[in-house]
Amino acid sequence: MSARRPMSRVALLLLCVAVLADGCGWFSRSKPIPAAPASEVAREAQLKTQAVEPARPTVVRVPYRDSPDVLDRVVAVVNNDVITLSELQDSLAFLLYESKEAVKPGQEEALKERVLDRLIESRLQLQEAAREQLTVDEVDVTEQVAEVMKRFNVKTQEEFERVVKAQGLTLEGVKKRLREQVLIQKVVRRKVQLRVSVTEQEIEKYFVENREKLETGLSYHARHILVAPNPAGSEAAWEAARAQAEEVWAKVRAGEDFGELARRYSKDPTARDGGDLGALKQGELAADIEGQILRLRSGDASAPYRSNLGFHIFKLEWKEGLSGEALVQAKQQIRDILFRQKYAARFEAWLGEIKKRAIIEIRM
């Protein structure tokens, strides 16, 4: 028989935090659940959160040197609460476990300060929850414990408690961490999430300004005639190609069959197929070429367009548009993008406010 391998304390901490990751980010930097970006515009918009002036809390830094026999001590005082060295060390271990990277030489102190700052933010949010008289029902904690047990693949409460004790922790300690995370979720929801809204006018404005990017990935079908100069380095050949392209363009406008004209005049490999480029996804062709095609209406052809290959005439057979269910999905995507932007800005502003009125003493 094989014994269950003991789980590390770091892994336990990881799971305890991760169980509430939907509502709280790393060390309680709460964020809304992000929708998976369906296009480049979504990824781009995620970077456009509004800049918020950095908070300037009242911070007193007290130099402190450890005695060799010190096992634990206070590293920060946040109003009337304290953060201990052991809490900082556990949180630092969690970060390194999560990132799976070693601390680079010379960056130890900066990393400690970063982790401590997150712990201070978490403590401030818990204090706000207390100020708002928010509470957590025991049933909420029980549900979170059940979720942790599920992720650990632990079947019974007794087995879970044995795992916890084997790491030098207590079930009550784990429950305390989960209770704090739920409290933070509740206060952030009240102070941030419920105060963020997106109007239909904002969605429509974003849609108009970013329609081309939102349409990336939709399909279209086009044909193509290429009139190429021969030889390519001759100015006279380019002028002759331009004149012939104008003649072909006149035939297209007169209603002659585009496919037949492609077979007769085009120097592109698609000529034998009547210039058929087939069904394409928006974003597959070079931007300048695709721009010439997609500005057409279905059934229309373009005037000669010069590239380094020669003169092109395009015909758009059809293209998908943002309508029906696709339009509904695009607007929901826009709503999610705008909500994330507003949420991030509101959260940083709120966090800045509570930092500014806090008294923080750092004893590093």
Secondary structure, DSSP 8 states (H G I E B T S, - for coil): --------HHHHHHHHHHTTTTT--GGG----------SHHHHHHTT----------EEEE------TT----EEEEETTEEEEHHHHHHHHHHHHHHHT----TT-HHHHHHHHHHHHHHHHHHHHHHHHTT----HHHHHHHHHHHHHHHT--SHHHHHHHHHHTT--HHHHHHHHHHHHHHHHHHHHHTGGG----HHHHHHHHHHTHHHHTTT-EEEEEEEEE--SSTT-HHHHHHHHHHHHHHHHHHHTT--HHHHHHHH--SGGGGGTTEEEEEETTSS-HHHHHHHHTS-TT-B---EE-SS-EEEEEEEEE--S-HHHHHHHHHHHHHHHHHHHHHHHHHHHHHHHHHT-EEEE--
